C-alpha cells in the first residue's frame, strides 16, 4: 500500500473512531428516518433532547435491534441520571465500561436488573416483552408488574399498538424504531394515538386540574423534565394549571390560559386548593418590662424552655393580640394548657399569657419524657416510589417497618404519634409537611435508607438550619438519635449533616431525616432487613427522642 493510501486510510479510521456511537447528529439528517417516516416526530423528540442517538451521523438504524446496555443508556438519559462511570454489582460490567453508571443506577432502582449468575449481559438484545416491563418500571411507576399486565398497560395507554398478528409480539426482538416510539410515548403522552375518542379528535394529555403549592417562592417552569433545563416561567402560590402525567417526578403543564406549556416538579402540585400556612410569630425587640411582680412557685407537670432569642407572651392565643411581656432564651415557663399551636403559660415573674409552641421546648417534669408530646413519623417513599433498591430489599418497606416499631414504643410511653403513611401509599413531600402542621407537631422524624456504591456504609442524620426556625433544636435532636443508633446498632458514624431538604425546610418544628444505613452495602442491608436489628434501630431512635425531651 502506498504512503498516500495509508494516510487516507488512517484519516478515515480516525473519523470513524472519533464519531462516538452514543452521540447524535445535528438535527435529523438520517437517511432512514425522513419527515414521511411513521416515527419521525418521536425520533426527533428523542434526538432533540439527546436521549437516543443515531448509529452514525446519517443512519438511525431503524431495523436494528437494541441491546440491554443501549436501553440502559437511553432510559438513563431520559430519567436525567448521571452518566458518570462507577463500580457495578455485575461481573461483566467493569467500572470502565462506558454505560456502567446508567446500568448500576437503573439496577439499584429495579428498572433493569441483572441475572442470577451475577451478570448483566450488556450486549444481549431486548425483546418487546422485556421492554414492556422496563417501561412500566421506569415511567409508569409499576415496579412489581408482571409481563402480561405490563404489555396490557402499554396497549391500553396507546404506548404500543402490538404487531401485525394482533399480539404484543412478546418474544420478538425490539427494533430501534419501535424502541424510539415506546420511549417517546412513555415520556410525552401527546404522541400516543387516541385510544378512546375517534382518531379525528386531537389527544389532550392535560387531564388534571391542579394548583401550585410552593408558598415561599414562585414555582419554576422549565423547558424540560429536570433541574438542568432552562427556567421559562414562574407560577405563584395557588395558581391553577392543567397537568399531564408525571414522569420521574416532573409533570408537563399548560398555564397562562393554555397559551404556554412547560415542566414543573410534581411535588409542588396538588389537586386540592392549597391554603396558606398560618404566619409564624417572630421574636421582636425587647420591651421595657412592666413593674415586676414577685416570682411565683408552680407545681406544673410540664414546662417550656424558650428556644428563641426573645419571645412574646401574648394576652390571647394569636399573634395579633397584645404583648403581656417578653421572655428570653432559656427561660422556664410553667405550662397550664396547650391548644393547637399555642400554650398557655406563666412566666417566672408571674405574668400569664400565651406563647407559640414553635419557640418553646416542652419538657415533662413528671412521668415519661415523651408523654403527651405530638410526634410525627415520616416513613420515606412508599406506593409507586420504592426508593432505593438493592439485594432484593427496597427502601419503602424498610422505612415503614422501622417507623411502625418506633411509633409503637413512643405510644407505649404516652406520646401522641402520627405517621405520614401507615401502608404502601405515597404522600408527596408537600403533603407530608402539611400533615405535620395539621397535627400541630412538636417534632418531625423522617426515616430513610441510603444508597451509593457497595463500599459506602453507616448512619447519618440530616437537619436544616437555613430555613427551619428550629434548626438549632433539630441539631440537638439529631445528635442524640445519631449517637444512639451508632452505639446500639454498631453502625459507622457518618455524623449530623445540614441541607435544606423539603421535609426539613418546610417544617418549623424540630425536624430530622435519618438515613439508617446503605441498602447497597451488604452489611447495612442485612441489619435493615433483620428483625433483630430493625428492633435495635427502632429502640435507638426512641431512646434518642426520649433523651432530647429529657434535656433542657
Steps between C-alpha positions, in 0.01 A plus 500: 500500500635842404582763759215720368249215523606425855459863595147509357407174673622619840311826455179310427554274800557805718170649389320176580666470840431858612133474401362348823214259448310666783519850351222642287508675167415867483127496431330211322727416205439129498443352158280228654271737701344774288205731560278241336616218730245365747709587805662823380353714782590250771858461377540878471360544852763263641776643282430860599550400864797274425319204655547266203775516242564391145721207419697743283463864399272407210338173607259445788491122455123458497501120456791422728448355846560661839740354755448509877787746539359733231158486669660590834676802347188631325272457799767639730520818291121530494491469879777759536735251667871579518712330234810497723675163502479304824563157645214263428365188666540303174810298420469571126465880536826655626519859617672600176208384286351812340145435627595365844346802678161462331499122550578515871254781574214332313579171671482669841159637406382155386436629146746276310637226720763232447496122495532243778856417397614855579515618138322784325563382142530848352511378138192281522213622280173602663164347415178700479371325812809594701467856380138512619609415854785754492271782382246420771774517763672811366215725392167359620598433864408130492809347668360150556298461179476158333559465127132447402392810692797700370412427138131572556582831669701619198217396267236673714698824515578503130874467558503184288257382236626141483619320185331390178363172638305687769730396787754706690787305343650414836789290373588721203825691525413867526609723211661837559212681327244328725716565803502871413120501472462321836728743683361818341138399569587407858658839567266717292135385501406726206679251270262224597221419254158581640366169629171635635367775270470470121841542334390825338495670841829632645660336803485715812759378752413775749236306688555637853419835658759577768622789714848627585594432864837676507426770755836650593614568144352475147511161330747486211366378166776334297546413134550130578474240773788573737686773689753536218240644260450875462240686707237633256246631750394522864166428665389650833339311785145368432526543119259268318648304207420200280734205545593184309655183640799525737817330375791454740366774728446757222167598346417678177250783556299758309482844659413860416153393379644221288733730305823358643639158586791387712614258771483528880585276796197285586559543875391865473159418350178406677155403376347694792520875544786568746448723801773736620704386799402702811762768559772407747547756776847650492696623803488877537742745662488497878252733667540673832358256752193608694535546873641171626279276707630246750597161351246226544551133570317247286447129516449476122582155365604646162729796438621670186854626447523800265708416191501841325702807596185671631140383504176694526253394767161611368165563661319258269590198288577688178787710370299822470395531865672728750844413632485440875876463542810358334725218611852411392659180374523224760221639722291229664126553454237307695253356249135503606344369179569449130254564219622450144815705445453708818598428859355681800790581732611676814838676500746494794382854579137390525375634168240281333437480129549296184808408294539320168621140535761547226712702741494285811628151571240312703644289782307281745606539862298192591441171321665386178692764304294446184158473667248723315763619252371522142749319278463443125686206347558506124587164338678604178372417150211251462241391245623557146834628634701207639801717582839334476507131406781249544547133579127426493421772757329833441515820700126558535450168686797558731389850598142395569608202709737703719255792528223273625731359767601851612133608508411203719772582751407869514129424543574257782682789671194726461601704195241622251644347180389563141645334188499656153425153364410171667487288185640481148388846389690801369430841658688777318767694689261795528225277636738364763589842639141623480394188690747583778363854530141374503588284803674793680820293505764572763767298320530335157710189432542378140651154458691391187764259369804622309637384164843529337787268411524162671787624717308793655355425844375658819232720654453874454230744611407813306366834624430843350629810677447741211119509479369300796435733796604220735824408327699516825254272679498269198877463535469399868230243419700369203817454706317304771344268240825462305695408812243243610489326159880487476525354852211254498515375139880524465477718188776713349457859619454729199390789722229765493477688169324818393295543181169665411306185407134586446363300792748683726482854364120502476473415869545750782505240774818304581533275195755232409550257210667173599695294246510169688770346280587415141270251331777450243740376771447133588569544873277807539228337288507189719446713809217703342316184394568289812227483764761515776676806363189693393387467861834650606465785246154578637615482862793731424277758331253480787774548760644794307160672497452432872846640572414816306179557696679426827746786455447874532 
